[in-house]
Amino acid sequence: MKKAEPQPADAKSATDRAARLAQALRATPHRRKAQARAIDDGADGGEESAGKPGQ
């Protein structure tokens, strides 16, 4: 069987999809680092105030 050649619209949508995927893959580590920093900041603040009653 012969494979159908992609239409120009299909090629554009595939290129757009690949660009969106690449952007998401680049953004993931930044988002995870921000989440980890937020968790660390929250944990540090919670431990300091947890041992001091009345404040």
N, CA, C and O atoms as a GROMACS GRO file, in nm:
protein
  220
    1MET      N    1   0.083  -0.118   0.000
    1MET     CA    2   0.000   0.000   0.000
    1MET      C    3   0.088   0.124   0.000
    1MET      O    4   0.199   0.125   0.052
    2LYS      N    5   0.034   0.225  -0.059
    2LYS     CA    6   0.105   0.352  -0.068
    2LYS      C    7   0.054   0.445   0.043
    2LYS      O    8  -0.066   0.459   0.063
    3LYS      N    9   0.149   0.508   0.115
    3LYS     CA   10   0.108   0.602   0.219
    3LYS      C   11   0.068   0.734   0.156
    3LYS      O   12   0.131   0.781   0.062
    4ALA      N   13  -0.036   0.792   0.210
    4ALA     CA   14  -0.083   0.921   0.161
    4ALA      C   15   0.013   1.029   0.208
    4ALA      O   16   0.056   1.028   0.324
    5GLU      N   17   0.045   1.121   0.120
    5GLU     CA   18   0.132   1.232   0.157
    5GLU      C   19   0.050   1.334   0.235
    5GLU      O   20  -0.065   1.360   0.201
    6PRO      N   21   0.110   1.392   0.339
    6PRO     CA   22   0.033   1.488   0.420
    6PRO      C   23   0.000   1.615   0.342
    6PRO      O   24   0.078   1.664   0.260
    7GLN      N   25  -0.118   1.665   0.370
    7GLN     CA   26  -0.163   1.789   0.309
    7GLN      C   27  -0.088   1.905   0.374
    7GLN      O   28  -0.038   1.888   0.486
    8PRO      N   29  -0.078   2.018   0.310
    8PRO     CA   30  -0.011   2.133   0.374
    8PRO      C   31  -0.074   2.172   0.508
    8PRO      O   32  -0.001   2.210   0.599
    9ALA      N   33  -0.205   2.162   0.520
    9ALA     CA   34  -0.271   2.194   0.647
    9ALA      C   35  -0.229   2.094   0.754
    9ALA      O   36  -0.209   2.132   0.870
   10ASP      N   37  -0.216   1.965   0.718
   10ASP     CA   38  -0.173   1.863   0.813
   10ASP      C   39  -0.029   1.888   0.857
   10ASP      O   40   0.004   1.870   0.974
   11ALA      N   41   0.055   1.929   0.765
   11ALA     CA   42   0.194   1.955   0.799
   11ALA      C   43   0.202   2.074   0.894
   11ALA      O   44   0.282   2.073   0.988
   12LYS      N   45   0.121   2.174   0.870
   12LYS     CA   46   0.122   2.292   0.957
   12LYS      C   47   0.072   2.254   1.096
   12LYS      O   48   0.131   2.297   1.196
   13SER      N   49  -0.033   2.176   1.105
   13SER     CA   50  -0.085   2.138   1.236
   13SER      C   51   0.015   2.049   1.310
   13SER      O   52   0.028   2.058   1.432
   14ALA      N   53   0.086   1.964   1.238
   14ALA     CA   54   0.187   1.879   1.301
   14ALA      C   55   0.303   1.965   1.351
   14ALA      O   56   0.358   1.939   1.459
   15THR      N   57   0.340   2.066   1.274
   15THR     CA   58   0.447   2.156   1.316
   15THR      C   59   0.404   2.236   1.438
   15THR      O   60   0.483   2.253   1.531
   16ASP      N   61   0.280   2.284   1.438
   16ASP     CA   62   0.229   2.359   1.553
   16ASP      C   63   0.226   2.272   1.677
   16ASP      O   64   0.262   2.316   1.786
   17ARG      N   65   0.184   2.148   1.661
   17ARG     CA   66   0.177   2.056   1.774
   17ARG      C   67   0.316   2.030   1.829
   17ARG      O   68   0.336   2.027   1.950
   18ALA      N   69   0.413   2.010   1.741
   18ALA     CA   70   0.550   1.985   1.784
   18ALA      C   71   0.606   2.107   1.859
   18ALA      O   72   0.678   2.092   1.957
   19ALA      N   73   0.572   2.226   1.812
   19ALA     CA   74   0.619   2.348   1.879
   19ALA      C   75   0.557   2.361   2.017
   19ALA      O   76   0.625   2.397   2.113
   20ARG      N   77   0.427   2.331   2.029
   20ARG     CA   78   0.361   2.338   2.160
   20ARG      C   79   0.420   2.235   2.256
   20ARG      O   80   0.441   2.264   2.374
   21LEU      N   81   0.446   2.116   2.205
   21LEU     CA   82   0.505   2.010   2.288
   21LEU      C   83   0.644   2.051   2.336
   21LEU      O   84   0.677   2.032   2.453
   22ALA      N   85   0.725   2.105   2.247
   22ALA     CA   86   0.860   2.148   2.284
   22ALA      C   87   0.854   2.257   2.390
   22ALA      O   88   0.933   2.257   2.484
   23GLN      N   89   0.762   2.350   2.375
   23GLN     CA   90   0.748   2.458   2.472
   23GLN      C   91   0.705   2.402   2.608
   23GLN      O   92   0.757   2.444   2.712
   24ALA      N   93   0.614   2.308   2.608
   24ALA     CA   94   0.569   2.248   2.734
   24ALA      C   95   0.682   2.172   2.801
   24ALA      O   96   0.696   2.176   2.924
   25LEU      N   97   0.764   2.103   2.722
   25LEU     CA   98   0.875   2.028   2.780
   25LEU      C   99   0.980   2.121   2.840
   25LEU      O  100   1.043   2.087   2.940
   26ARG      N  101   0.998   2.238   2.780
   26ARG     CA  102   1.092   2.336   2.836
   26ARG      C  103   1.036   2.399   2.964
   26ARG      O  104   1.112   2.432   3.054
   27ALA      N  105   0.906   2.416   2.971
   27ALA     CA  106   0.844   2.482   3.085
   27ALA      C  107   0.832   2.391   3.207
   27ALA      O  108   0.828   2.440   3.320
   28THR      N  109   0.826   2.262   3.188
   28THR     CA  110   0.804   2.169   3.298
   28THR      C  111   0.909   2.180   3.408
   28THR      O  112   0.871   2.190   3.525
   29PRO      N  113   1.039   2.178   3.378
   29PRO     CA  114   1.137   2.189   3.487
   29PRO      C  115   1.126   2.320   3.564
   29PRO      O  116   1.145   2.321   3.686
   30HIS      N  117   1.096   2.429   3.496
   30HIS     CA  118   1.081   2.558   3.563
   30HIS      C  119   0.963   2.552   3.660
   30HIS      O  120   0.972   2.602   3.773
   31ARG      N  121   0.853   2.493   3.616
   31ARG     CA  122   0.734   2.483   3.701
   31ARG      C  123   0.762   2.394   3.822
   31ARG      O  124   0.720   2.427   3.933
   32ARG      N  125   0.831   2.283   3.801
   32ARG     CA  126   0.861   2.193   3.912
   32ARG      C  127   0.954   2.258   4.014
   32ARG      O  128   0.938   2.239   4.135
   33LYS      N  129   1.054   2.334   3.965
   33LYS     CA  130   1.143   2.403   4.057
   33LYS      C  131   1.067   2.506   4.140
   33LYS      O  132   1.090   2.519   4.260
   34ALA      N  133   0.976   2.577   4.076
   34ALA     CA  134   0.896   2.677   4.148
   34ALA      C  135   0.809   2.608   4.253
   34ALA      O  136   0.795   2.660   4.364
   35GLN      N  137   0.752   2.494   4.220
   35GLN     CA  138   0.671   2.420   4.316
   35GLN      C  139   0.756   2.373   4.434
   35GLN      O  140   0.713   2.382   4.549
   36ALA      N  141   0.875   2.323   4.405
   36ALA     CA  142   0.963   2.275   4.511
   36ALA      C  143   1.004   2.390   4.602
   36ALA      O  144   1.010   2.373   4.724
   37ARG      N  145   1.034   2.506   4.544
   37ARG     CA  146   1.070   2.622   4.626
   37ARG      C  147   0.954   2.664   4.715
   37ARG      O  148   0.973   2.697   4.832
   38ALA      N  149   0.833   2.662   4.660
   38ALA     CA  150   0.715   2.701   4.738
   38ALA      C  151   0.693   2.604   4.853
   38ALA      O  152   0.657   2.646   4.963
   39ILE      N  153   0.713   2.476   4.830
   39ILE     CA  154   0.696   2.376   4.934
   39ILE      C  155   0.802   2.395   5.042
   39ILE      O  156   0.772   2.391   5.161
   40ASP      N  157   0.928   2.418   5.000
   40ASP     CA  158   1.036   2.440   5.096
   40ASP      C  159   1.010   2.565   5.179
   40ASP      O  160   1.029   2.563   5.300
   41ASP      N  161   0.968   2.673   5.115
   41ASP     CA  162   0.939   2.797   5.187
   41ASP      C  163   0.824   2.777   5.286
   41ASP      O  164   0.830   2.826   5.398
   42GLY      N  165   0.722   2.705   5.245
   42GLY     CA  166   0.609   2.679   5.332
   42GLY      C  167   0.646   2.589   5.449
   42GLY      O  168   0.598   2.610   5.560
   43ALA      N  169   0.729   2.490   5.424
   43ALA     CA  170   0.770   2.398   5.530
   43ALA      C  171   0.858   2.469   5.632
   43ALA      O  172   0.844   2.445   5.752
   44ASP      N  173   0.948   2.555   5.586
   44ASP     CA  174   1.036   2.627   5.678
   44ASP      C  175   0.956   2.721   5.766
   44ASP      O  176   0.978   2.725   5.887
   45GLY      N  177   0.864   2.795   5.709
   45GLY     CA  178   0.782   2.888   5.786
   45GLY      C  179   0.694   2.816   5.884
   45GLY      O  180   0.673   2.865   5.995
   46GLY      N  181   0.642   2.702   5.847
   46GLY     CA  182   0.553   2.626   5.935
   46GLY      C  183   0.627   2.567   6.054
   46GLY      O  184   0.571   2.562   6.163
   47GLU      N  185   0.749   2.523   6.035
   47GLU     CA  186   0.825   2.463   6.144
   47GLU      C  187   0.865   2.568   6.246
   47GLU      O  188   0.862   2.540   6.366
   48GLU      N  189   0.901   2.686   6.202
   48GLU     CA  190   0.944   2.789   6.294
   48GLU      C  191   0.830   2.835   6.384
   48GLU      O  192   0.849   2.855   6.504
   49SER      N  193   0.713   2.853   6.327
   49SER     CA  194   0.601   2.903   6.407
   49SER      C  195   0.532   2.791   6.485
   49SER      O  196   0.461   2.820   6.581
   50ALA      N  197   0.551   2.666   6.448
   50ALA     CA  198   0.483   2.556   6.516
   50ALA      C  199   0.536   2.536   6.657
   50ALA      O  200   0.461   2.493   6.745
   51GLY      N  201   0.663   2.566   6.681
   51GLY     CA  202   0.720   2.543   6.813
   51GLY      C  203   0.701   2.659   6.909
   51GLY      O  204   0.744   2.651   7.024
   52LYS      N  205   0.638   2.765   6.866
   52LYS     CA  206   0.622   2.885   6.950
   52LYS      C  207   0.475   2.909   6.978
   52LYS      O  208   0.407   2.972   6.897
   53PRO      N  209   0.423   2.859   7.090
   53PRO     CA  210   0.282   2.881   7.120
   53PRO      C  211   0.252   3.027   7.156
   53PRO      O  212   0.336   3.095   7.215
   54GLY      N  213   0.136   3.072   7.120
   54GLY     CA  214   0.093   3.207   7.153
   54GLY      C  215   0.136   3.313   7.052
   54GLY      O  216   0.110   3.431   7.072
   55GLN      N  217   0.199   3.274   6.948
   55GLN     CA  218   0.239   3.373   6.847
   55GLN      C  219   0.174   3.345   6.716
   55GLN      O  220   0.196   3.418   6.620
   0.00000   0.00000   0.00000
